[in-house]
Amino acid sequence: MERIDMRDLNDNVFETIGKEWMLVTAGNEEKFNMMTASWGCLGWLWNKPVAVVFIRPERYTHQFIEENDTLTLQFLGNSEKARLAYNFCGSKSGRDFDKAHEAGLTPVTLEGGEVTFEEARLTLVCRKLYKDTLKEENMIDKQLTQWYGEKHGGYHDVYVLEITEALRK
């Protein structure tokens, strides 16, 4: 993997996150977990390049994010193999499966101890800056509550992450 300047990223984030999706991975070489996410943002905040991810507290990956200062975001592309990996990692729990093995992903430990995957076309290494929880009483558009409750799960924790490194295959 080659380190690239974040100013050279030219992905259309609406396509990259909303249609390609991403993996959110936290932990270390000994123990980590990842999940698929299709909700998120990339941008500029507090004079830093940032990513914003939304993680429900009941997700297994949530505990790994809570226990670590850093995490990684992987973009696998749109191949059939990538779709299978995204679908598996988004529908199965790391409590029950070795998700990397089952999804055909090869873990790679980075210099800082974070985990990415050899199959990732792009990896963003991130450091947690801010966390809050979405709250029903703060939703101006009350129709947004349709994404929560028994059918969908708890309100997301929102993490604002500084993108400290970008790596391209």
C-alpha positions as a printed Julia matrix, in Angstrom:
169×3 Matrix{Float64}:
   0.0     0.0    0.0
   1.17    3.44  -0.89
   0.69    6.49   1.3
  -1.03    9.3   -0.61
  -1.69   12.94   0.12
  -5.31   13.37   1.19
  -5.56   16.37  -1.14
  -5.14   13.89  -3.99
  -8.3    11.97  -3.05
 -10.84   12.61  -5.77
 -13.5    10.01  -5.02
 -17.1    11.13  -5.31
 -18.07   10.53  -1.66
 -21.75   10.14  -2.55
 -20.82    7.19  -4.76
 -18.0     5.9   -2.57
 -19.91    5.78   0.71
 -23.52    5.57  -0.45
 -23.14    3.02  -3.24
 -19.74    1.33  -2.88
 -19.94    1.29   0.95
 -17.04    0.94   3.36
 -15.77   -1.21   6.18
 -15.23    0.35   9.59
 -12.5    -1.6   11.38
 -11.25   -1.16  14.94
  -8.96   -3.13  17.21
  -5.47   -4.49  16.75
  -3.66   -7.43  15.21
  -4.66   -9.76  18.07
  -8.34   -8.84  18.15
 -10.33   -6.63  15.8
 -13.72   -6.44  14.16
 -15.18   -4.71  11.14
 -18.63   -3.82   9.94
 -20.09   -2.51   6.73
 -21.31    1.08   6.66
 -23.18    2.97   3.97
 -23.85    6.07   6.08
 -21.0     8.49   6.62
 -19.31   11.69   5.56
 -15.9    12.94   4.49
 -14.97   16.58   4.69
 -13.16   19.35   6.5
 -13.78   20.37  10.12
 -11.68   22.08  12.8
  -8.98   22.68  10.15
  -8.59   18.93   9.71
  -9.61   16.37   7.11
 -12.35   14.33   8.78
 -14.62   11.35   8.4
 -17.9    11.02  10.27
 -19.23    7.54  10.99
 -22.46    6.41  12.6
 -22.31    3.25  14.74
 -25.16    1.69  16.7
 -24.07    0.78  20.26
 -25.35   -2.78  19.87
 -22.91   -3.51  17.03
 -19.92   -5.64  18.07
 -17.55   -3.21  16.33
 -18.77   -0.46  18.69
 -16.85   -1.9   21.65
 -13.63   -1.98  19.59
 -14.12    1.66  18.61
 -14.71    2.58  22.24
 -11.56    0.74  23.38
  -9.21    2.28  20.8
  -8.17    5.81  19.86
  -7.84    4.96  16.17
  -9.72    2.99  13.55
  -9.62    2.48   9.81
 -12.08    2.84   6.96
 -11.64    0.54   3.97
 -13.08    0.89   0.51
 -13.01   -2.42  -1.36
 -14.44   -1.33  -4.71
 -17.48   -2.67  -6.53
 -16.33   -6.11  -7.67
 -18.43   -9.19  -6.99
 -15.9   -10.26  -4.32
 -16.16   -6.83  -2.65
 -19.98   -7.0   -2.66
 -19.86  -10.44  -1.02
 -17.46   -9.14   1.65
 -19.58   -6.04   2.32
 -22.76   -8.11   2.52
 -21.21  -10.64   4.89
 -19.61   -8.03   7.16
 -22.86   -6.07   7.27
 -25.11   -8.99   8.12
 -23.03  -11.24  10.41
 -21.57  -10.53  13.83
 -17.92  -10.9   14.72
 -19.2   -12.42  17.96
 -20.21  -15.48  15.93
 -17.83  -15.53  12.94
 -14.23  -14.84  11.95
 -15.49  -12.2    9.56
 -12.16  -11.59   7.81
 -11.77  -15.29   7.01
 -15.42  -15.81   6.03
 -15.44  -12.67   3.84
 -12.18  -13.62   2.1
 -10.27  -10.63   3.49
  -6.56  -10.64   4.34
  -5.77   -8.55   7.45
  -2.74   -6.26   7.31
  -1.4    -4.54  10.42
  -0.28   -0.95   9.85
   2.66    0.83  11.54
   0.42    2.27  14.26
  -1.12   -1.14  15.01
  -4.41   -0.48  13.15
  -5.82   -3.16  10.88
  -6.71   -2.85   7.21
  -7.12   -5.43   4.46
  -4.94   -6.3    1.51
  -8.03   -6.19  -0.72
  -8.8    -2.53   0.11
  -8.35   -0.13  -2.8
  -8.29    2.75  -0.28
  -7.74    2.82   3.47
  -8.23    5.88   5.67
  -6.5     5.75   9.05
  -8.49    7.81  11.54
  -8.15    9.18  15.07
 -11.22    9.81  17.19
 -11.9    13.5   17.86
 -15.51   13.69  19.03
 -18.42   11.45  19.95
 -22.09   12.1   20.59
 -25.3    10.11  20.4
 -28.19   10.97  18.09
 -31.3    11.77  20.1
 -34.94   11.68  19.06
 -35.66   15.02  20.76
 -33.02   16.7   18.57
 -34.49   15.46  15.29
 -36.13   18.38  13.56
 -37.59   16.08  10.91
 -39.45   13.52  13.02
 -39.66   11.14  10.05
 -36.01   10.29  10.76
 -37.15    8.21  13.73
 -38.24    5.58  11.18
 -34.6     4.39  11.18
 -34.74    3.47  14.89
 -36.66    1.24  17.26
 -37.38   -2.48  17.35
 -37.09   -2.94  13.6
 -33.75   -1.15  13.11
 -31.97   -0.74  16.46
 -30.75    1.97  18.8
 -29.76    5.52  18.03
 -26.33    5.8   16.45
 -23.26    7.1   18.18
 -21.66    9.69  15.91
 -17.87    9.75  15.72
 -15.96   12.61  14.11
 -12.57   11.23  13.09
  -9.44   13.0   11.94
  -8.09   11.31   8.83
  -4.4    10.98   9.68
  -3.3     8.88   6.73
  -4.61    7.7    3.37
  -3.29    4.53   1.75
  -4.02    3.37  -1.78
  -3.43   -0.06  -3.28
